[in-house]
Amino acid sequence: MRIAFLDSWLQDAASGSGTAVAIGGLARSLQDQGHQVERLAPLGRWPRSLLLRRLWFNLTLPRRLARGRYDLCIGFDIDGFRVSGRAGVAYACSIKGVLAEEARCERGWPRLMLWSLSRLERLNARRAALVLSTSRYCCERIQADYGVPAERLVVVPEGIDLTLWVPSIESDALAQLDAGREPFTVLCVARQYARKRVTDLLAAFPLVLAQLPQARLVVIGDGPEHGALCQQVAALGIGASVQLLGALASDQQVRAWYQRAAIFCLPSIQEGFGIVFLEAMASGLPVVSTTATAIPEVVPHGQAGLLVPPRDSAALAGAILTLLRDTALQKHCRQFGRDHARRFSWDQVAATFLAAVQRLRS
């Protein structure tokens, strides 16, 4: 089968975050299974503005699609809204994160931009014969926000390349890796948007340090909130225990931190799925997060980690302290998380994807 992926978002993982990782992973898995996948993306770097570049890509998309012969087109998020329902081939809209929901959690320019784009995403979803999304939560929000009926919605979760995140399948090697971790290091990896609520993690950390002075927090990722987070660290006087590393140069450097840390924490209030949680579990990190949105679907509470109410820094500090102190619970969460992450290997996710789109071709 020849498949066109319509994708105007950033293509590299460092700047495109989870969306770029997910689209690239699915494409590679489908190619490994013998399908041809062509990822149609903006040509060059014009216009310089990402938003304008994405809109120009969609305006020129009908002409580009006319040049190829495809059995299936997948439009991601807003991409394909001009051809959705009229592409001349089987077409599905794939929504990675419901923009209408993300907009409600932001402020200022990011909120306005996300709300505007959500109108195009809604158009894309409403016209498509099939809408794929990453979680039950997302499907429920697409129904509520975009008016897409349930019978046109299918859950296809995100996936993970286990060969990158699981250094060994041998229990002795994994035990040796875990024994060498920094026992009081908490890792956070996220694109710094307001909805990621890293500010709650920073607010929680003085409470952690009051009871566990040797604790350390490492935050990886850049974004609109990065400057404000740096100011918060200074205001709280926790600079000696907290590192805001920004975006790292390579994925290998990020994976190295997953292997060094003791636990992972991201107190997000809005996640359509949360690939970083898969990465943490596959790497053997117990997770601390919140009960918001799709997170409980990805991180089973009490098994892969601990989930607390959103925006509750005191509860967040308590969960972090519990995991840092309870090595038996850490061990249980490491084993469960690694086993749980295997359910999301790309070959399994690709099989779910192919089963979902088969209805368009029957």
Backbone torsions as a table, in degrees:
resi	resn	phi	psi	omega
1	MET	NA	135.8	177.3
2	ARG	-100.0	121.6	-172.1
3	ILE	-120.7	134.5	173.2
4	ALA	-103.5	124.2	171.8
5	PHE	-97.6	119.5	179.7
6	LEU	-96.6	111.5	-166.4
7	ASP	-148.8	100.3	179.6
8	SER	-93.4	-0.5	-178.0
9	TRP	-74.8	169.4	178.9
10	LEU	-60.2	135.8	-170.8
11	GLN	-89.7	-25.9	-177.0
12	ASP	-89.3	148.3	-174.5
13	ALA	-65.2	-33.9	-175.7
14	ALA	-62.9	-40.9	-178.5
15	SER	-100.6	-28.4	-178.2
16	GLY	-88.3	-6.2	177.0
17	SER	50.7	-143.4	-170.8
18	GLY	-61.9	-34.6	-179.0
19	THR	-61.9	-46.2	179.5
20	ALA	-62.9	-42.2	178.8
21	VAL	-61.2	-44.1	-175.5
22	ALA	-67.3	-46.1	-178.5
23	ILE	-66.0	-43.2	178.2
24	GLY	-64.5	-39.5	179.8
25	GLY	-65.0	-42.9	178.9
26	LEU	-65.4	-41.5	179.0
27	ALA	-59.6	-46.2	-178.8
28	ARG	-64.7	-40.0	-179.6
29	SER	-65.5	-41.2	178.1
30	LEU	-65.3	-38.7	177.0
31	GLN	-64.6	-38.8	178.0
32	ASP	-62.7	-26.7	179.6
33	GLN	-90.2	7.8	173.2
34	GLY	99.1	1.8	178.5
35	HIS	-88.3	152.3	175.3
36	GLN	-96.2	122.2	180.0
37	VAL	-120.3	121.1	176.2
38	GLU	-110.8	120.6	-177.4
39	ARG	-93.6	97.9	179.5
40	LEU	-78.0	119.8	-175.6
41	ALA	-134.7	167.8	176.3
42	PRO	-55.6	143.4	179.2
43	LEU	-92.0	114.8	179.8
44	GLY	78.8	-166.0	-175.4
45	ARG	-113.8	23.9	177.8
46	TRP	-110.9	139.7	-9.8
47	PRO	-64.1	162.0	-177.3
48	ARG	-68.3	-32.9	176.9
49	SER	-69.9	127.6	179.3
50	LEU	-60.0	-41.7	-179.3
51	LEU	-61.6	-47.2	179.3
52	LEU	-65.9	-36.1	179.1
53	ARG	-63.6	-39.9	179.0
54	ARG	-66.1	-41.6	179.6
55	LEU	-67.3	-41.1	178.3
56	TRP	-63.7	-40.1	176.8
57	PHE	-55.9	-45.4	-178.3
58	ASN	-70.7	-33.1	176.9
59	LEU	-65.7	-34.6	-177.9
60	THR	-93.2	-2.4	-174.2
61	LEU	-62.6	-42.1	-179.7
62	PRO	-55.7	-39.9	179.3
63	ARG	-66.5	-40.1	-179.3
64	ARG	-68.5	-39.2	179.2
65	LEU	-65.7	-32.3	-178.5
66	ALA	-65.3	-20.1	-178.2
67	ARG	-80.5	-16.7	-174.8
68	GLY	-114.9	165.7	175.0
69	ARG	-115.0	111.8	-176.1
70	TYR	-123.2	148.4	173.8
71	ASP	-89.9	-22.1	-175.2
72	LEU	-155.0	136.8	173.4
73	CYS	-118.1	134.8	175.7
74	ILE	-119.2	117.3	177.0
75	GLY	-100.4	121.5	-176.2
76	PHE	-91.5	125.2	176.8
77	ASP	58.0	-112.8	-179.5
78	ILE	-81.0	-19.6	-168.5
79	ASP	-70.6	126.7	-178.3
80	GLY	102.6	4.2	-175.8
81	PHE	-61.4	-25.1	178.9
82	ARG	-79.8	-20.0	-178.0
83	VAL	-113.3	-6.2	-179.0
84	SER	-58.4	126.3	179.9
85	GLY	81.4	-3.8	-179.4
86	ARG	-147.0	29.3	-177.5
87	ALA	-77.4	-13.8	-177.5
88	GLY	83.6	-5.4	175.1
89	VAL	-135.8	171.4	176.0
90	ALA	-57.8	130.4	-174.5
91	TYR	-133.3	135.2	173.8
92	ALA	-132.4	143.3	173.8
93	CYS	-96.2	132.3	178.8
94	SER	-116.9	116.5	-176.5
95	ILE	-106.9	116.0	-177.6
96	LYS	-83.2	-35.7	176.8
97	GLY	-151.0	129.3	-173.9
98	VAL	-70.9	109.8	-172.9
99	LEU	-61.9	-33.0	177.8
100	ALA	-61.6	-36.7	178.2
101	GLU	-74.1	-41.4	179.7
102	GLU	-62.4	-37.7	-178.9
103	ALA	-61.0	-37.1	-178.2
104	ARG	-65.5	-21.0	-177.1
105	CYS	-96.8	-1.5	-178.5
106	GLU	-106.6	-174.4	179.2
107	ARG	-149.9	161.4	176.5
108	GLY	62.8	-142.3	-177.0
109	TRP	-60.3	-44.4	177.9
110	PRO	-56.3	-38.2	179.5
111	ARG	-65.8	-45.6	179.7
112	LEU	-63.0	-43.0	-179.3
113	MET	-64.3	-46.3	-179.4
114	LEU	-63.8	-40.2	178.7
115	TRP	-63.0	-42.6	179.6
116	SER	-63.1	-44.5	179.3
117	LEU	-66.6	-29.9	-179.8
118	SER	-63.8	-27.2	176.8
119	ARG	-66.0	-36.9	177.1
120	LEU	-73.5	-37.5	177.5
121	GLU	-63.5	-40.4	177.3
122	ARG	-61.5	-43.1	178.1
123	LEU	-61.2	-44.2	178.9
124	ASN	-59.0	-46.9	-177.0
125	ALA	-69.2	-40.7	-176.9
126	ARG	-66.6	-33.7	-177.7
127	ARG	-81.4	-24.4	-173.7
128	ALA	-73.4	144.2	176.7
129	ALA	-72.1	-24.1	-178.5
130	LEU	-143.0	136.3	177.1
131	VAL	-122.2	122.3	177.2
132	LEU	-100.4	139.6	172.8
133	SER	-146.6	172.0	-161.7
134	THR	-91.5	-10.3	-175.4
135	SER	-158.4	163.6	174.6
136	ARG	-62.6	-39.0	177.3
137	TYR	-55.6	-48.6	-179.3
138	CYS	-61.0	-42.9	-179.7
139	CYS	-61.4	-40.8	178.3
140	GLU	-63.9	-39.6	179.8
141	ARG	-72.3	-34.1	176.7
142	ILE	-64.1	-39.7	174.6
143	GLN	-60.1	-49.3	-173.8
144	ALA	-72.5	-43.5	-173.8
145	ASP	-86.0	-32.7	-173.3
146	TYR	-112.4	-7.6	177.0
147	GLY	71.4	27.4	178.0
148	VAL	-87.4	127.0	-178.2
149	PRO	-67.3	151.1	-174.3
150	ALA	-58.8	-34.1	-176.1
151	GLU	-69.2	-11.8	177.0
152	ARG	-101.2	6.9	-176.9
153	LEU	-111.6	136.5	178.5
154	VAL	-137.5	136.0	176.3
155	VAL	-84.1	122.9	169.9
156	VAL	-126.6	104.4	-173.7
157	PRO	-68.2	167.7	172.2
158	GLU	-73.6	163.7	-178.3
159	GLY	-126.2	179.3	-179.6
160	ILE	-147.4	141.7	174.4
161	ASP	-85.0	97.8	-173.9
162	LEU	-63.4	-26.7	-178.9
163	THR	-64.8	-24.4	179.2
164	LEU	-82.9	-30.6	-169.0
165	TRP	-107.6	-17.2	177.5
166	VAL	-108.9	103.8	-172.9
167	PRO	-67.4	-19.6	-178.6
168	SER	-163.4	153.5	172.8
169	ILE	-101.2	-1.3	179.7
170	GLU	-81.5	128.2	-176.6
171	SER	-62.1	-37.3	179.9
172	ASP	-64.9	-41.3	179.8
173	ALA	-66.0	-40.2	178.9
174	LEU	-67.4	-39.1	177.8
175	ALA	-63.4	-38.7	178.6
176	GLN	-66.5	-41.3	177.4
177	LEU	-60.9	-46.2	-177.4
178	ASP	-67.1	-33.4	179.2
179	ALA	-67.2	-24.7	-178.4
180	GLY	-92.0	5.2	-179.7
181	ARG	-70.3	155.7	172.9
182	GLU	-76.0	111.6	-163.9
183	PRO	-67.7	-14.3	-177.2
184	PHE	-123.7	19.6	-178.5
185	THR	-95.1	126.0	176.5
186	VAL	-104.2	130.1	-178.4
187	LEU	-110.2	138.2	172.4
188	CYS	-130.7	129.5	177.6
189	VAL	-127.2	121.4	-177.8
190	ALA	-168.5	146.9	164.9
191	ARG	-70.1	129.5	-167.5
192	GLN	-82.2	79.8	170.1
193	TYR	-103.3	159.6	-178.9
194	ALA	-59.4	-36.1	-176.3
195	ARG	-68.3	-15.3	176.6
196	LYS	-75.2	-18.3	173.9
197	ARG	54.3	38.1	173.5
198	VAL	-62.8	-24.6	175.6
199	THR	-59.1	-33.3	177.0
200	ASP	-69.5	-36.3	177.6
201	LEU	-65.8	-42.1	177.6
202	LEU	-64.4	-40.0	178.3
203	ALA	-65.0	-30.2	179.9
204	ALA	-76.4	-24.7	-168.3
205	PHE	-69.1	-33.9	173.1
206	PRO	-59.1	-33.5	176.7
207	LEU	-67.4	-36.6	176.6
208	VAL	-66.8	-46.6	-176.7
209	LEU	-65.1	-29.7	179.6
210	ALA	-62.7	-30.1	-179.4
211	GLN	-105.7	-20.4	-177.4
212	LEU	-140.3	78.6	-172.6
213	PRO	-59.8	-23.2	-177.8
214	GLN	-82.8	-1.5	179.6
215	ALA	-64.6	151.1	-177.6
216	ARG	-140.7	141.3	178.6
217	LEU	-120.1	130.6	176.6
218	VAL	-121.0	121.9	-179.0
219	VAL	-114.8	122.7	179.4
220	ILE	-111.5	131.8	176.8
221	GLY	134.3	149.4	177.9
222	ASP	-117.5	178.4	178.8
223	GLY	148.1	-176.9	-173.5
224	PRO	-59.3	-27.6	-175.8
225	GLU	-92.5	-0.6	-171.0
226	HIS	-60.1	-45.1	-179.0
227	GLY	-62.0	-43.2	179.5
228	ALA	-64.4	-35.2	178.9
229	LEU	-68.1	-38.8	176.4
230	CYS	-61.4	-41.3	177.9
231	GLN	-65.2	-36.8	179.7
232	GLN	-65.7	-41.8	177.5
233	VAL	-58.5	-44.5	179.9
234	ALA	-65.1	-42.3	-178.5
235	ALA	-65.1	-34.3	-179.8
236	LEU	-81.3	-12.8	179.9
237	GLY	68.7	33.6	-177.0
238	ILE	-113.1	18.6	-176.6
239	GLY	-59.6	-27.3	179.9
240	ALA	-71.3	-20.3	-176.1
241	SER	-113.5	-5.3	-174.5
242	VAL	-126.3	129.3	175.6
243	GLN	-115.9	123.5	171.3
244	LEU	-102.7	98.1	-170.2
245	LEU	-83.0	-11.5	-174.5
246	GLY	69.7	-160.5	178.7
247	ALA	-80.3	130.3	178.4
248	LEU	-86.5	159.4	-171.4
249	ALA	-71.3	-26.4	-175.7
250	SER	-144.2	155.0	175.7
251	ASP	-62.9	-30.9	-179.7
252	GLN	-63.3	-37.1	177.4
253	GLN	-65.9	-38.2	177.9
254	VAL	-64.6	-46.3	-179.7
255	ARG	-61.4	-33.5	178.5
256	ALA	-61.9	-36.8	177.7
257	TRP	-69.9	-35.8	175.6
258	TYR	-60.4	-31.3	-179.5
259	GLN	-85.0	-16.6	-179.6
260	ARG	-90.3	-35.1	-170.7
261	ALA	-73.9	164.9	178.1
262	ALA	-94.2	-41.5	179.3
263	ILE	-141.5	165.4	179.7
264	PHE	-118.1	140.7	178.4
265	CYS	-141.1	127.0	170.3
266	LEU	-142.8	106.5	-173.9
267	PRO	-89.5	45.6	-175.7
268	SER	-60.6	150.6	174.2
269	ILE	-107.8	-0.8	178.9
270	GLN	-151.4	111.3	176.7
271	GLU	-139.4	124.9	172.9
272	GLY	-73.7	-23.1	174.7
273	PHE	-157.3	-74.8	179.2
274	GLY	106.9	75.6	-177.9
275	ILE	-62.2	-31.0	180.0
276	VAL	-60.6	-28.5	177.6
277	PHE	-68.5	-38.8	174.5
278	LEU	-62.2	-44.8	-179.9
279	GLU	-60.4	-42.3	179.4
280	ALA	-63.7	-48.4	-178.0
281	MET	-64.0	-44.2	179.2
282	ALA	-62.1	-31.1	179.7
283	SER	-81.7	-5.6	179.2
284	GLY	89.1	24.8	179.3
285	LEU	-102.6	123.6	168.2
286	PRO	-59.7	145.3	-173.5
287	VAL	-110.8	137.4	166.8
288	VAL	-115.5	124.1	178.8
289	SER	-151.8	-156.3	-176.0
290	THR	-118.7	171.0	179.1
291	THR	-87.5	12.6	-174.1
292	ALA	-79.3	147.6	167.6
293	THR	48.8	-125.4	-173.6
294	ALA	-87.3	-2.4	-172.4
295	ILE	-58.4	-44.4	179.3
296	PRO	-63.0	-22.3	176.1
297	GLU	-71.0	-28.2	-175.6
298	VAL	-96.4	-38.1	-175.7
299	VAL	-116.3	97.1	178.7
300	PRO	-63.3	122.1	-176.9
301	HIS	-64.9	135.5	178.7
302	GLY	80.2	-6.3	-179.6
303	GLN	-114.6	-58.1	177.5
304	ALA	-93.0	-10.5	-178.5
305	GLY	167.8	-159.2	-176.9
306	LEU	-124.7	131.6	178.6
307	LEU	-112.7	136.8	-178.1
308	VAL	-125.4	165.4	177.6
309	PRO	-59.5	145.4	179.6
310	PRO	-65.5	151.0	176.8
311	ARG	63.0	24.5	-178.2
312	ASP	-115.3	91.5	-175.2
313	SER	-66.7	-33.8	179.3
314	ALA	-65.8	-44.3	177.7
315	ALA	-65.0	-36.7	178.6
316	LEU	-62.9	-45.9	178.2
317	ALA	-61.3	-41.1	179.2
318	GLY	-61.8	-41.8	179.5
319	ALA	-67.1	-40.5	178.0
320	ILE	-62.3	-46.5	179.5
321	LEU	-62.2	-41.0	179.3
322	THR	-58.7	-47.2	-177.3
323	LEU	-71.2	-39.2	-179.8
324	LEU	-65.5	-30.8	-177.5
325	ARG	-89.3	-28.3	-172.2
326	ASP	-99.3	90.7	-176.5
327	THR	-68.3	-29.4	177.2
328	ALA	-66.1	-42.4	177.2
329	LEU	-65.8	-40.0	175.6
330	GLN	-55.9	-48.1	-177.9
331	LYS	-61.4	-43.1	178.2
332	HIS	-61.2	-46.0	-178.9
333	CYS	-65.5	-37.1	178.0
334	ARG	-60.3	-48.8	-177.5
335	GLN	-66.2	-46.6	-179.9
336	PHE	-62.1	-44.7	-177.8
337	GLY	-61.6	-42.5	178.6
338	ARG	-63.3	-42.8	178.2
339	ASP	-65.8	-42.1	-178.4
340	HIS	-63.6	-40.2	-178.1
341	ALA	-63.1	-27.1	-179.5
342	ARG	-63.8	-23.3	178.2
343	ARG	-66.3	-15.4	-175.5
344	PHE	-112.1	23.3	175.5
345	SER	-60.6	150.9	-173.6
346	TRP	-64.2	-31.0	178.9
347	ASP	-65.4	-36.6	177.7
348	GLN	-71.5	-40.0	179.0
349	VAL	-66.4	-40.3	178.2
350	ALA	-62.3	-37.7	177.3
351	ALA	-64.0	-40.2	176.9
352	THR	-64.1	-41.6	177.7
353	PHE	-60.4	-48.1	-177.3
354	LEU	-65.0	-38.1	177.2
355	ALA	-64.9	-36.0	-179.0
356	ALA	-69.4	-43.2	-175.1
357	VAL	-80.8	-11.0	-179.1
358	GLN	-60.4	-30.5	-179.5
359	ARG	-63.5	-25.5	178.9
360	LEU	-75.5	-20.7	-174.3
361	ARG	-106.9	-1.0	-178.0
362	SER	-91.9	NA	NA
